[in-house]
Amino acid sequence: MPTLATTVDGLKLPNPFIIGSGPPGTNLNVIARAFQEGWGAVIAKTVSLDASKVVNVTPRYAKLLATSGEVIGWENIELISDRPFKIWEEEFKKCKDMFPDRILIASIMEEYSKDRWVELVERSQACGVDAFELNFSCPHGLPERKMGAAMGQDPDILEEVCSWVKGAAKKPFWAKMTPNITHIEDPSRAALKGGATGLAAINTIRSVCGVNLETLRPEPSVEGYTTPGGYSSKAVRPIALRMVMEIAQLIRKEFPGRSLSAIGGVETGNDAAQFILLGGDTVQVCTGVMKFGYEMVKPMCDELLAFMAKHKFETLADFKGKSLNYFTTHADLVKRQTERKAAQKAAAATRMVQADGEWSGNDFVKQSNALAR
């Protein structure tokens, strides 16, 4: 029988499905619900040392609907946690007391200051968190403080900050990559060179979800105005799959053994299977939980197990990265197709007629000659 249990960077998970950092991990109450429903791990909403500068607005979400009414795209302009870090310290401790065998990951974000990053790491791990995710990727969160994607888009800074965390962390840590960059391999390589245990990708894509044609105001409208936000949900999955593939190829070539947590529009077990086939060790879900609730993890597990049973995979490792070998250049595709067509033509020219129905008026002479050999 196949199993979903896996160990990544020393973290033992009952399944690869992880609550991604955001509203589904915004306090102890919802984190506890996630563990009770059976999620493999939870990444809490991103915290910083000074929450007083975090002020959210409402409304802060916008949805893109298919003609059927299904939500296929979701934009948010929500910031990191607005709760004081002291409260988070208390809840981290309580959570580990309640669920000592489950994996709790702290998502952390700070300004470009070594002292602040080191303090945040040391205080968080003193509360018992099992790992860290470094948020270098929020596309709209506090860029004026050079936080989030403003930091993650600079490979030199990224490498330096990862080295600070490496010096202070006693736990594994993943650097969460922004998709809002030309070549995602560049910041990925920098984070791994800086000492990151693994990577997480992708965060949301900077976007404008739409414009209301009645009011002529862009959405989500706050006092008649808005700001570009982060785009998620199933519409981003093809982009996420491509970037996960690129990162996985980088890891395989230059940093074997480092881990990758895949993110981007996952709503089903089959979605997860695609990300694992492209090199993901784990799969994160955030917007999906906001659409379908914490209980969605059960059918996702069932569907992923059914996929594994169909292909006779016993563990996730049996098919992790299995599809990576089938990516090549366009020139190579042309070469392969030309060779295949030439081989087919040659085979057709020499194939002998086996039955009367196979004779062709166009190839009658060739067929006759073939039968004479």
Secondary structure, 3 states (H helix, E strand, C coil): CCCCCEEECCEEECCCEEECCCHHHCCHHHHHHHHHHCCCEEECCCECCCHHHCCCCCCCEEEEECCCCCEEEEEECCCCCCCCHHHHHHHHHHHHHHCCCCEEEEEECCCCCHHHHHHHHHHHHCCCCCEEEEECCCCCCCHHHCCCHHHHCCHHHHHHHHHHHHHHCCCCEEEECCCCCCCCHHHHHHHHHCCCCEEEECCCEEECCEECCCCCCEECCECCECCCEEEECHHHHHHHHHHHHHHHHHHHHHCCCCEEEEECCCCCHHHHHHHHHCCCCEEEECHHHHHHCHHHHHHHHHHHHHHHHHHCCCCHHHCCCCCHHHCCCHHHHHHHHHHHHHHHHHHHHHCCCCCHHHCCCCCHHHHHHHHCC
